[in-house]
């Protein structure tokens, strides 16, 4: 029989997160740069016309480049341009 789940272990990610944690020999700066480069999930609601535009544009760019372009890539590109964020 399983014991009661531990919330702290769940929030820390459990065994999967422990395997991904850097060893004590790495510096905090290296691990911070890894976290910055990870993508985050956002759930948003958009107009159906924008949704269709995103799908079509992602498909068009994928066909033109031969490399997959996702809707997320297009949204990120638009936000970077809108907020004038310099990419790494």
N, C-alpha and C positions, 0 to 999 in steps of 0.2 A: 504494500500500500504506500502511495506517495504521501510525503509530508505536506504541510501547509506551504504554499509558495512564499518566497521571500521577496518583498517588493523592492528592496535595495538591489538584489541580484538582477531582478527584471529590468530596473531602470539603468543599471550598469551594463546591460547587454548579455549577461550570463557568460557561458563558456565561449560563445562565438566572439564576443567582444574581447574576452581575455586573450584569445589567440591572436587578435589583431593589435592589441596594445603593444606599444614599443617596449623594448627591454629597458632596464634602469640605466643603461649606458648611453642612451640617446638623450639629447638635450631637449628642453621644452620648446626651443625655437623651431627645431625640426618638426616636432609633432604639431605645433601650431600652424606651420605652413601646409601640412597635410590636410588639416581641418579646413583651412581657408579654400583649398582647391576642390573640396567635395561639394557636390550640388545638393540643394535643398528642394524638397517637394512643397509646392504651393497649390492649393485648390482654389481656383477662381471661376467666376461665372462671366461669360462673355456673350455678346450678341451673336445670334446664329449666323449672320452675314460674315462676321469676323472669323468665326469658327470655320466656315466654308473657305474663306480666303486663305486662312492658315493651312488648311489641308491641301488646297490647290497649289499654293506657293511652295510648300514643302515637297510636294510631288514634282512640280516643275523643276525645282533646283536639284532634286535627286536625279531626275532624268538627264538634266543638262550636265551635271558634274560626274555622274556615274558613282557617286558616293552618297550614302544615306544622309539626308538633311531632315531633322525632326522638327516638329512644331515647336518644341522647347527651344531648339537652337534659334529659330526665328524670333521667338518671344524674347530670349536673352539678348539677341542682337539688337532688337528694337529698344529694349530697356537701357542697354549700354549706350546706344546712340542718344536716347532721350535724356538721360542723366549725365551725358558727356563723361562717362567713366572710361579711364584709360585702361586698356587690357594689359595683362602681364606680358 
